[in-house]
Amino acid sequence: MDDRTARLEGIVEELRLTILSLQQRVDLLESNRPAAAEAAAAADAANARRQAEAAGKVARNPYDPIAILSLVGRLFLVLAGAFFLRAMTESGVLPPPIGLSIGFAYGLLWLFFADRAGARRQVPSAVFHAAGTAMVAFPLLVEAVTKFKVLDGQGSVIAVSVLTIALLLVAWHQRLRAIGWITVLGALPTSAVLMSQTGAVAEFACFLIALGIVTLWFGYSLDWWGLRWPTALAADVAVVGVTLRVLAPEQPYAPQVAMLLQLLLLGAYVLSIATRTLVRGRNVVPFEVAQTAAALVVGFGGALYLTQVTGILPATIGVISLVLGAACYGVAVAFLDRRKDKGRNVYYYTTLALVHVIAGFILVLADPWLGIVLAALSVVAAALWARLGRSFMLVHAAAYMLAAGIASGALLYCLTVLASAKLGPWALPGVAILAVSAAGAAAAWFAASRRSATGDEILSGLRLVIILVFFAAVTATVVGYVGPLVGRMADRTVDPGVLATVTTVVLSAATLLTAWGGRQARFREWSWLVYPLLIAIGLKMAAQDFKYSRPSTLFIAMALFGAALIVAPRLRRGVEKAATASGD
């Protein structure tokens, strides 16, 4: 009984001492709160670290050299497994179809691990697993075609497509750009090798166009802008390859196949760019401009070339081109022109429209209507420039006028007449040259109606293009009708001496008229032609007039040229003084 009482008294004493100790510790904590908080935080961190270490979840540096070497070692083990399967296939233990199928599945297995590692944000591990998949599967497909002869052209396209889609899905799902680059750097060379070995150029061209569009949208959605450049180049080259094979003697593909791929290339990229610029309201970027230009040359230019060579469906493609041109004009004027911050888009779509309209009329119209219509379009564009003052309209006026000068033959006719005094049976200028002459005068008048305070040098260059075409057409018309009128011979040719004098007289008179018209500020570009014309007339006289002309005709040419040398520079000097006085 006494022992039990003594034990109870001891326990009560221990409780009393414990309570006193706790009271002292509380007093100490209240007197030093910051230190106590730090101590408590340190204790919590230490406790969390011990728990993480106990669970095996300690965070590691993903770029630690040891971790990287471990991943490289794992990659070599993956490749070792692939070579083991290859050895078994070569030795005959596994039939080639079965061995290659197992090897392909083995490569895709590591892609599954890459996706799982990416989900855990173990980025280096995911990238190395994806690299293992690419290093196993892409070479395996090449050997399946070249060595084991298991896959044909279409089968290889399907296999490469499946592998590429799987890799890109993982790259997109985990937002890992490195896996996207691994895919592109593996798919492009593999496609090139298989294309050359199987001859399935058209099939691989379709695959590369699709890959180019996918990477383009990766750039739009994820800002992975680098992937779209090599894939677009590969798609362009593949379509060129199809075009060349169509033109080869053996012709493995029909021309319609090449034309379909050419239009597919152009349409896919233009539709994607239109979706971004119209629906999303974004400005065009340098890649879109560069690839559109390349697609126009490779796609539409190739289609035009095939229609000229083979004579297949030129009118149909021409009508489609005109419809696309009208649509591009409508988009540029009705929508984008209202957004002041989207000026680049206006120039992008109007340039597309210009190319499509010119190409469409080339395919639809024949001489002389082609030159007449293009000249009329130049006048319309110049009149719109005079009314609205949009710079791209003057660009189009100059482009249409230059195209009209080429299509009508005005430029060629003028150069032929001026370059040679000895010509065959004389041909009078056609009605298209007369139309270009009249349209050139109207377009030059409208083009000179506006002056810009800034950037007028470029606009002056465009006006000068219109003036030069107009000058060539008028010169060709006057010489073409006057030459045979005064110098026709019995064999329907024109006397070389008379022709040389006529051209000198016409050019001298044109120089005087040009200098006189250039006195006005709005026609100042005309005065720029004075000295070049005087130099050209002098060289022409030395080469032709003194060689072919008689004294009687040479007298007329030299008199008028001398007058031009005296009067034209004086008129131009007056223009320069007026420009200096006005501060222009």
Secondary structure as a PSIPRED ss2 file (coil, helix, strand):
# PSIPRED VFORMAT (PSIPRED V4.0)

   1 M C   1.000  0.000  0.000
   2 D H   0.000  1.000  0.000
   3 D H   0.000  1.000  0.000
   4 R H   0.000  1.000  0.000
   5 T H   0.000  1.000  0.000
   6 A H   0.000  1.000  0.000
   7 R H   0.000  1.000  0.000
   8 L H   0.000  1.000  0.000
   9 E H   0.000  1.000  0.000
  10 G H   0.000  1.000  0.000
  11 I H   0.000  1.000  0.000
  12 V H   0.000  1.000  0.000
  13 E H   0.000  1.000  0.000
  14 E H   0.000  1.000  0.000
  15 L H   0.000  1.000  0.000
  16 R H   0.000  1.000  0.000
  17 L H   0.000  1.000  0.000
  18 T H   0.000  1.000  0.000
  19 I H   0.000  1.000  0.000
  20 L H   0.000  1.000  0.000
  21 S H   0.000  1.000  0.000
  22 L H   0.000  1.000  0.000
  23 Q H   0.000  1.000  0.000
  24 Q H   0.000  1.000  0.000
  25 R H   0.000  1.000  0.000
  26 V H   0.000  1.000  0.000
  27 D H   0.000  1.000  0.000
  28 L H   0.000  1.000  0.000
  29 L H   0.000  1.000  0.000
  30 E H   0.000  1.000  0.000
  31 S H   0.000  1.000  0.000
  32 N C   1.000  0.000  0.000
  33 R H   0.000  1.000  0.000
  34 P H   0.000  1.000  0.000
  35 A H   0.000  1.000  0.000
  36 A H   0.000  1.000  0.000
  37 A H   0.000  1.000  0.000
  38 E H   0.000  1.000  0.000
  39 A H   0.000  1.000  0.000
  40 A H   0.000  1.000  0.000
  41 A H   0.000  1.000  0.000
  42 A H   0.000  1.000  0.000
  43 A H   0.000  1.000  0.000
  44 D H   0.000  1.000  0.000
  45 A H   0.000  1.000  0.000
  46 A H   0.000  1.000  0.000
  47 N H   0.000  1.000  0.000
  48 A H   0.000  1.000  0.000
  49 R H   0.000  1.000  0.000
  50 R H   0.000  1.000  0.000
  51 Q H   0.000  1.000  0.000
  52 A H   0.000  1.000  0.000
  53 E H   0.000  1.000  0.000
  54 A H   0.000  1.000  0.000
  55 A H   0.000  1.000  0.000
  56 G C   1.000  0.000  0.000
  57 K C   1.000  0.000  0.000
  58 V C   1.000  0.000  0.000
  59 A C   1.000  0.000  0.000
  60 R C   1.000  0.000  0.000
  61 N C   1.000  0.000  0.000
  62 P C   1.000  0.000  0.000
  63 Y C   1.000  0.000  0.000
  64 D C   1.000  0.000  0.000
  65 P H   0.000  1.000  0.000
  66 I H   0.000  1.000  0.000
  67 A H   0.000  1.000  0.000
  68 I H   0.000  1.000  0.000
  69 L H   0.000  1.000  0.000
  70 S H   0.000  1.000  0.000
  71 L H   0.000  1.000  0.000
  72 V H   0.000  1.000  0.000
  73 G H   0.000  1.000  0.000
  74 R H   0.000  1.000  0.000
  75 L H   0.000  1.000  0.000
  76 F H   0.000  1.000  0.000
  77 L H   0.000  1.000  0.000
  78 V H   0.000  1.000  0.000
  79 L H   0.000  1.000  0.000
  80 A H   0.000  1.000  0.000
  81 G H   0.000  1.000  0.000
  82 A H   0.000  1.000  0.000
  83 F H   0.000  1.000  0.000
  84 F H   0.000  1.000  0.000
  85 L H   0.000  1.000  0.000
  86 R H   0.000  1.000  0.000
  87 A H   0.000  1.000  0.000
  88 M H   0.000  1.000  0.000
  89 T H   0.000  1.000  0.000
  90 E H   0.000  1.000  0.000
  91 S H   0.000  1.000  0.000
  92 G C   1.000  0.000  0.000
  93 V C   1.000  0.000  0.000
  94 L C   1.000  0.000  0.000
  95 P C   1.000  0.000  0.000
  96 P H   0.000  1.000  0.000
  97 P H   0.000  1.000  0.000
  98 I H   0.000  1.000  0.000
  99 G H   0.000  1.000  0.000
 100 L H   0.000  1.000  0.000
 101 S H   0.000  1.000  0.000
 102 I H   0.000  1.000  0.000
 103 G H   0.000  1.000  0.000
 104 F H   0.000  1.000  0.000
 105 A H   0.000  1.000  0.000
 106 Y H   0.000  1.000  0.000
 107 G H   0.000  1.000  0.000
 108 L H   0.000  1.000  0.000
 109 L H   0.000  1.000  0.000
 110 W H   0.000  1.000  0.000
 111 L H   0.000  1.000  0.000
 112 F H   0.000  1.000  0.000
 113 F H   0.000  1.000  0.000
 114 A H   0.000  1.000  0.000
 115 D H   0.000  1.000  0.000
 116 R H   0.000  1.000  0.000
 117 A H   0.000  1.000  0.000
 118 G H   0.000  1.000  0.000
 119 A H   0.000  1.000  0.000
 120 R C   1.000  0.000  0.000
 121 R C   1.000  0.000  0.000
 122 Q C   1.000  0.000  0.000
 123 V H   0.000  1.000  0.000
 124 P H   0.000  1.000  0.000
 125 S H   0.000  1.000  0.000
 126 A H   0.000  1.000  0.000
 127 V H   0.000  1.000  0.000
 128 F H   0.000  1.000  0.000
 129 H H   0.000  1.000  0.000
 130 A H   0.000  1.000  0.000
 131 A H   0.000  1.000  0.000
 132 G H   0.000  1.000  0.000
 133 T H   0.000  1.000  0.000
 134 A H   0.000  1.000  0.000
 135 M H   0.000  1.000  0.000
 136 V H   0.000  1.000  0.000
 137 A H   0.000  1.000  0.000
 138 F H   0.000  1.000  0.000
 139 P H   0.000  1.000  0.000
 140 L H   0.000  1.000  0.000
 141 L H   0.000  1.000  0.000
 142 V H   0.000  1.000  0.000
 143 E H   0.000  1.000  0.000
 144 A H   0.000  1.000  0.000
 145 V H   0.000  1.000  0.000
 146 T H   0.000  1.000  0.000
 147 K C   1.000  0.000  0.000
 148 F C   1.000  0.000  0.000
 149 K C   1.000  0.000  0.000
 150 V C   1.000  0.000  0.000
 151 L C   1.000  0.000  0.000
 152 D C   1.000  0.000  0.000
 153 G H   0.000  1.000  0.000
 154 Q H   0.000  1.000  0.000
 155 G H   0.000  1.000  0.000
 156 S H   0.000  1.000  0.000
 157 V H   0.000  1.000  0.000
 158 I H   0.000  1.000  0.000
 159 A H   0.000  1.000  0.000
 160 V H   0.000  1.000  0.000
 161 S H   0.000  1.000  0.000
 162 V H   0.000  1.000  0.000
 163 L H   0.000  1.000  0.000
 164 T H   0.000  1.000  0.000
 165 I H   0.000  1.000  0.000
 166 A H   0.000  1.000  0.000
 167 L H   0.000  1.000  0.000
 168 L H   0.000  1.000  0.000
 169 L H   0.000  1.000  0.000
 170 V H   0.000  1.000  0.000
 171 A H   0.000  1.000  0.000
 172 W H   0.000  1.000  0.000
 173 H H   0.000  1.000  0.000
 174 Q H   0.000  1.000  0.000
 175 R C   1.000  0.000  0.000
 176 L C   1.000  0.000  0.000
 177 R H   0.000  1.000  0.000
 178 A H   0.000  1.000  0.000
 179 I H   0.000  1.000  0.000
 180 G H   0.000  1.000  0.000
 181 W H   0.000  1.000  0.000
 182 I H   0.000  1.000  0.000
 183 T H   0.000  1.000  0.000
 184 V H   0.000  1.000  0.000
 185 L H   0.000  1.000  0.000
 186 G H   0.000  1.000  0.000
 187 A H   0.000  1.000  0.000
 188 L H   0.000  1.000  0.000
 189 P H   0.000  1.000  0.000
 190 T H   0.000  1.000  0.000
 191 S H   0.000  1.000  0.000
 192 A H   0.000  1.000  0.000
 193 V H   0.000  1.000  0.000
 194 L H   0.000  1.000  0.000
 195 M H   0.000  1.000  0.000
 196 S H   0.000  1.000  0.000
 197 Q H   0.000  1.000  0.000
 198 T H   0.000  1.000  0.000
 199 G C   1.000  0.000  0.000
 200 A C   1.000  0.000  0.000
 201 V H   0.000  1.000  0.000
 202 A H   0.000  1.000  0.000
 203 E H   0.000  1.000  0.000
 204 F H   0.000  1.000  0.000
 205 A H   0.000  1.000  0.000
 206 C H   0.000  1.000  0.000
 207 F H   0.000  1.000  0.000
 208 L H   0.000  1.000  0.000
 209 I H   0.000  1.000  0.000
 210 A H   0.000  1.000  0.000
 211 L H   0.000  1.000  0.000
 212 G H   0.000  1.000  0.000
 213 I H   0.000  1.000  0.000
 214 V H   0.000  1.000  0.000
 215 T H   0.000  1.000  0.000
 216 L H   0.000  1.000  0.000
 217 W H   0.000  1.000  0.000
 218 F H   0.000  1.000  0.000
 219 G H   0.000  1.000  0.000
 220 Y H   0.000  1.000  0.000
 221 S H   0.000  1.000  0.000
 222 L H   0.000  1.000  0.000
 223 D C   1.000  0.000  0.000
 224 W C   1.000  0.000  0.000
 225 W H   0.000  1.000  0.000
 226 G H   0.000  1.000  0.000
 227 L H   0.000  1.000  0.000
 228 R H   0.000  1.000  0.000
 229 W H   0.000  1.000  0.000
 230 P H   0.000  1.000  0.000
 231 T H   0.000  1.000  0.000
 232 A H   0.000  1.000  0.000
 233 L H   0.000  1.000  0.000
 234 A H   0.000  1.000  0.000
 235 A H   0.000  1.000  0.000
 236 D H   0.000  1.000  0.000
 237 V H   0.000  1.000  0.000
 238 A H   0.000  1.000  0.000
 239 V H   0.000  1.000  0.000
 240 V H   0.000  1.000  0.000
 241 G H   0.000  1.000  0.000
 242 V H   0.000  1.000  0.000
 243 T H   0.000  1.000  0.000
 244 L H   0.000  1.000  0.000
 245 R H   0.000  1.000  0.000
 246 V H   0.000  1.000  0.000
 247 L H   0.000  1.000  0.000
 248 A C   1.000  0.000  0.000
 249 P C   1.000  0.000  0.000
 250 E C   1.000  0.000  0.000
 251 Q C   1.000  0.000  0.000
 252 P C   1.000  0.000  0.000
 253 Y C   1.000  0.000  0.000
 254 A C   1.000  0.000  0.000
 255 P H   0.000  1.000  0.000
 256 Q H   0.000  1.000  0.000
 257 V H   0.000  1.000  0.000
 258 A H   0.000  1.000  0.000
 259 M H   0.000  1.000  0.000
 260 L H   0.000  1.000  0.000
 261 L H   0.000  1.000  0.000
 262 Q H   0.000  1.000  0.000
 263 L H   0.000  1.000  0.000
 264 L H   0.000  1.000  0.000
 265 L H   0.000  1.000  0.000
 266 L H   0.000  1.000  0.000
 267 G H   0.000  1.000  0.000
 268 A H   0.000  1.000  0.000
 269 Y H   0.000  1.000  0.000
 270 V H   0.000  1.000  0.000
 271 L H   0.000  1.000  0.000
 272 S H   0.000  1.000  0.000
 273 I H   0.000  1.000  0.000
 274 A H   0.000  1.000  0.000
 275 T H   0.000  1.000  0.000
 276 R H   0.000  1.000  0.000
 277 T H   0.000  1.000  0.000
 278 L H   0.000  1.000  0.000
 279 V H   0.000  1.000  0.000
 280 R C   1.000  0.000  0.000
 281 G C   1.000  0.000  0.000
 282 R C   1.000  0.000  0.000
 283 N C   1.000  0.000  0.000
 284 V C   1.000  0.000  0.000
 285 V C   1.000  0.000  0.000
 286 P H   0.000  1.000  0.000
 287 F H   0.000  1.000  0.000
 288 E H   0.000  1.000  0.000
 289 V H   0.000  1.000  0.000
 290 A H   0.000  1.000  0.000
 291 Q H   0.000  1.000  0.000
 292 T H   0.000  1.000  0.000
 293 A H   0.000  1.000  0.000
 294 A H   0.000  1.000  0.000
 295 A H   0.000  1.000  0.000
 296 L H   0.000  1.000  0.000
 297 V H   0.000  1.000  0.000
 298 V H   0.000  1.000  0.000
 299 G H   0.000  1.000  0.000
 300 F H   0.000  1.000  0.000
 301 G H   0.000  1.000  0.000
 302 G H   0.000  1.000  0.000
 303 A H   0.000  1.000  0.000
 304 L H   0.000  1.000  0.000
 305 Y H   0.000  1.000  0.000
 306 L H   0.000  1.000  0.000
 307 T H   0.000  1.000  0.000
 308 Q H   0.000  1.000  0.000
 309 V H   0.000  1.000  0.000
 310 T H   0.000  1.000  0.000
 311 G C   1.000  0.000  0.000
 312 I C   1.000  0.000  0.000
 313 L C   1.000  0.000  0.000
 314 P H   0.000  1.000  0.000
 315 A H   0.000  1.000  0.000
 316 T H   0.000  1.000  0.000
 317 I H   0.000  1.000  0.000
 318 G H   0.000  1.000  0.000
 319 V H   0.000  1.000  0.000
 320 I H   0.000  1.000  0.000
 321 S H   0.000  1.000  0.000
 322 L H   0.000  1.000  0.000
 323 V H   0.000  1.000  0.000
 324 L H   0.000  1.000  0.000
 325 G H   0.000  1.000  0.000
 326 A H   0.000  1.000  0.000
 327 A H   0.000  1.000  0.000
 328 C H   0.000  1.000  0.000
 329 Y H   0.000  1.000  0.000
 330 G H   0.000  1.000  0.000
 331 V H   0.000  1.000  0.000
 332 A H   0.000  1.000  0.000
 333 V H   0.000  1.000  0.000
 334 A H   0.000  1.000  0.000
 335 F C   1.000  0.000  0.000
 336 L H   0.000  1.000  0.000
 337 D H   0.000  1.000  0.000
 338 R H   0.000  1.000  0.000
 339 R C   1.000  0.000  0.000
 340 K H   0.000  1.000  0.000
 341 D H   0.000  1.000  0.000
 342 K H   0.000  1.000  0.000
 343 G H   0.000  1.000  0.000
 344 R H   0.000  1.000  0.000
 345 N H   0.000  1.000  0.000
 346 V H   0.000  1.000  0.000
 347 Y H   0.000  1.000  0.000
 348 Y H   0.000  1.000  0.000
 349 Y H   0.000  1.000  0.000
 350 T H   0.000  1.000  0.000
 351 T H   0.000  1.000  0.000
 352 L H   0.000  1.000  0.000
 353 A H   0.000  1.000  0.000
 354 L H   0.000  1.000  0.000
 355 V H   0.000  1.000  0.000
 356 H H   0.000  1.000  0.000
 357 V H   0.000  1.000  0.000
 358 I H   0.000  1.000  0.000
 359 A H   0.000  1.000  0.000
 360 G H   0.000  1.000  0.000
 361 F H   0.000  1.000  0.000
 362 I H   0.000  1.000  0.000
 363 L H   0.000  1.000  0.000
 364 V H   0.000  1.000  0.000
 365 L C   1.000  0.000  0.000
 366 A C   1.000  0.000  0.000
 367 D C   1.000  0.000  0.000
 368 P C   1.000  0.000  0.000
 369 W H   0.000  1.000  0.000
 370 L H   0.000  1.000  0.000
 371 G H   0.000  1.000  0.000
 372 I H   0.000  1.000  0.000
 373 V H   0.000  1.000  0.000
 374 L H   0.000  1.000  0.000
 375 A H   0.000  1.000  0.000
 376 A H   0.000  1.000  0.000
 377 L H   0.000  1.000  0.000
 378 S H   0.000  1.000  0.000
 379 V H   0.000  1.000  0.000
 380 V H   0.000  1.000  0.000
 381 A H   0.000  1.000  0.000
 382 A H   0.000  1.000  0.000
 383 A H   0.000  1.000  0.000
 384 L H   0.000  1.000  0.000
 385 W H   0.000  1.000  0.000
 386 A H   0.000  1.000  0.000
 387 R H   0.000  1.000  0.000
 388 L H   0.000  1.000  0.000
 389 G C   1.000  0.000  0.000
 390 R C   1.000  0.000  0.000
 391 S H   0.000  1.000  0.000
 392 F H   0.000  1.000  0.000
 393 M H   0.000  1.000  0.000
 394 L H   0.000  1.000  0.000
 395 V H   0.000  1.000  0.000
 396 H H   0.000  1.000  0.000
 397 A H   0.000  1.000  0.000
 398 A H   0.000  1.000  0.000
 399 A H   0.000  1.000  0.000
 400 Y H   0.000  1.000  0.000
 401 M H   0.000  1.000  0.000
 402 L H   0.000  1.000  0.000
 403 A H   0.000  1.000  0.000
 404 A H   0.000  1.000  0.000
 405 G H   0.000  1.000  0.000
 406 I H   0.000  1.000  0.000
 407 A H   0.000  1.000  0.000
 408 S H   0.000  1.000  0.000
 409 G C   1.000  0.000  0.000
 410 A H   0.000  1.000  0.000
 411 L H   0.000  1.000  0.000
 412 L H   0.000  1.000  0.000
 413 Y H   0.000  1.000  0.000
 414 C H   0.000  1.000  0.000
 415 L H   0.000  1.000  0.000
 416 T H   0.000  1.000  0.000
 417 V H   0.000  1.000  0.000
 418 L H   0.000  1.000  0.000
 419 A H   0.000  1.000  0.000
 420 S C   1.000  0.000  0.000
 421 A C   1.000  0.000  0.000
 422 K C   1.000  0.000  0.000
 423 L C   1.000  0.000  0.000
 424 G C   1.000  0.000  0.000
 425 P C   1.000  0.000  0.000
 426 W C   1.000  0.000  0.000
 427 A C   1.000  0.000  0.000
 428 L C   1.000  0.000  0.000
 429 P C   1.000  0.000  0.000
 430 G C   1.000  0.000  0.000
 431 V H   0.000  1.000  0.000
 432 A H   0.000  1.000  0.000
 433 I H   0.000  1.000  0.000
 434 L H   0.000  1.000  0.000
 435 A H   0.000  1.000  0.000
 436 V H   0.000  1.000  0.000
 437 S H   0.000  1.000  0.000
 438 A H   0.000  1.000  0.000
 439 A H   0.000  1.000  0.000
 440 G H   0.000  1.000  0.000
 441 A H   0.000  1.000  0.000
 442 A H   0.000  1.000  0.000
 443 A H   0.000  1.000  0.000
 444 A H   0.000  1.000  0.000
 445 W H   0.000  1.000  0.000
 446 F H   0.000  1.000  0.000
 447 A H   0.000  1.000  0.000
 448 A C   1.000  0.000  0.000
 449 S C   1.000  0.000  0.000
 450 R C   1.000  0.000  0.000
 451 R C   1.000  0.000  0.000
 452 S C   1.000  0.000  0.000
 453 A C   1.000  0.000  0.000
 454 T C   1.000  0.000  0.000
 455 G C   1.000  0.000  0.000
 456 D H   0.000  1.000  0.000
 457 E H   0.000  1.000  0.000
 458 I H   0.000  1.000  0.000
 459 L H   0.000  1.000  0.000
 460 S H   0.000  1.000  0.000
 461 G H   0.000  1.000  0.000
 462 L H   0.000  1.000  0.000
 463 R H   0.000  1.000  0.000
 464 L H   0.000  1.000  0.000
 465 V H   0.000  1.000  0.000
 466 I H   0.000  1.000  0.000
 467 I H   0.000  1.000  0.000
 468 L H   0.000  1.000  0.000
 469 V H   0.000  1.000  0.000
 470 F H   0.000  1.000  0.000
 471 F H   0.000  1.000  0.000
 472 A H   0.000  1.000  0.000
 473 A H   0.000  1.000  0.000
 474 V H   0.000  1.000  0.000
 475 T H   0.000  1.000  0.000
 476 A H   0.000  1.000  0.000
 477 T H   0.000  1.000  0.000
 478 V H   0.000  1.000  0.000
 479 V H   0.000  1.000  0.000
 480 G H   0.000  1.000  0.000
 481 Y H   0.000  1.000  0.000
 482 V H   0.000  1.000  0.000
 483 G H   0.000  1.000  0.000
 484 P H   0.000  1.000  0.000
 485 L H   0.000  1.000  0.000
 486 V H   0.000  1.000  0.000
 487 G H   0.000  1.000  0.000
 488 R E   0.000  0.000  1.000
 489 M C   1.000  0.000  0.000
 490 A C   1.000  0.000  0.000
 491 D C   1.000  0.000  0.000
 492 R C   1.000  0.000  0.000
 493 T C   1.000  0.000  0.000
 494 V E   0.000  0.000  1.000
 495 D C   1.000  0.000  0.000
 496 P H   0.000  1.000  0.000
 497 G H   0.000  1.000  0.000
 498 V H   0.000  1.000  0.000
 499 L H   0.000  1.000  0.000
 500 A H   0.000  1.000  0.000
 501 T H   0.000  1.000  0.000
 502 V H   0.000  1.000  0.000
 503 T H   0.000  1.000  0.000
 504 T H   0.000  1.000  0.000
 505 V H   0.000  1.000  0.000
 506 V H   0.000  1.000  0.000
 507 L H   0.000  1.000  0.000
 508 S H   0.000  1.000  0.000
 509 A H   0.000  1.000  0.000
 510 A H   0.000  1.000  0.000
 511 T H   0.000  1.000  0.000
 512 L H   0.000  1.000  0.000
 513 L H   0.000  1.000  0.000
 514 T H   0.000  1.000  0.000
 515 A H   0.000  1.000  0.000
 516 W H   0.000  1.000  0.000
 517 G H   0.000  1.000  0.000
 518 G C   1.000  0.000  0.000
 519 R C   1.000  0.000  0.000
 520 Q C   1.000  0.000  0.000
 521 A H   0.000  1.000  0.000
 522 R H   0.000  1.000  0.000
 523 F H   0.000  1.000  0.000
 524 R H   0.000  1.000  0.000
 525 E H   0.000  1.000  0.000
 526 W H   0.000  1.000  0.000
 527 S H   0.000  1.000  0.000
 528 W C   1.000  0.000  0.000
 529 L C   1.000  0.000  0.000
 530 V H   0.000  1.000  0.000
 531 Y H   0.000  1.000  0.000
 532 P H   0.000  1.000  0.000
 533 L H   0.000  1.000  0.000
 534 L H   0.000  1.000  0.000
 535 I H   0.000  1.000  0.000
 536 A H   0.000  1.000  0.000
 537 I H   0.000  1.000  0.000
 538 G H   0.000  1.000  0.000
 539 L H   0.000  1.000  0.000
 540 K H   0.000  1.000  0.000
 541 M H   0.000  1.000  0.000
 542 A H   0.000  1.000  0.000
 543 A H   0.000  1.000  0.000
 544 Q H   0.000  1.000  0.000
 545 D H   0.000  1.000  0.000
 546 F H   0.000  1.000  0.000
 547 K H   0.000  1.000  0.000
 548 Y H   0.000  1.000  0.000
 549 S C   1.000  0.000  0.000
 550 R C   1.000  0.000  0.000
 551 P H   0.000  1.000  0.000
 552 S H   0.000  1.000  0.000
 553 T H   0.000  1.000  0.000
 554 L H   0.000  1.000  0.000
 555 F H   0.000  1.000  0.000
 556 I H   0.000  1.000  0.000
 557 A H   0.000  1.000  0.000
 558 M H   0.000  1.000  0.000
 559 A H   0.000  1.000  0.000
 560 L H   0.000  1.000  0.000
 561 F H   0.000  1.000  0.000
 562 G H   0.000  1.000  0.000
 563 A H   0.000  1.000  0.000
 564 A H   0.000  1.000  0.000
 565 L H   0.000  1.000  0.000
 566 I H   0.000  1.000  0.000
 567 V H   0.000  1.000  0.000
 568 A H   0.000  1.000  0.000
 569 P H   0.000  1.000  0.000
 570 R H   0.000  1.000  0.000
 571 L H   0.000  1.000  0.000
 572 R H   0.000  1.000  0.000
 573 R H   0.000  1.000  0.000
 574 G H   0.000  1.000  0.000
 575 V H   0.000  1.000  0.000
 576 E H   0.000  1.000  0.000
 577 K H   0.000  1.000  0.000
 578 A H   0.000  1.000  0.000
 579 A H   0.000  1.000  0.000
 580 T H   0.000  1.000  0.000
 581 A H   0.000  1.000  0.000
 582 S H   0.000  1.000  0.000
 583 G C   1.000  0.000  0.000
 584 D C   1.000  0.000  0.000
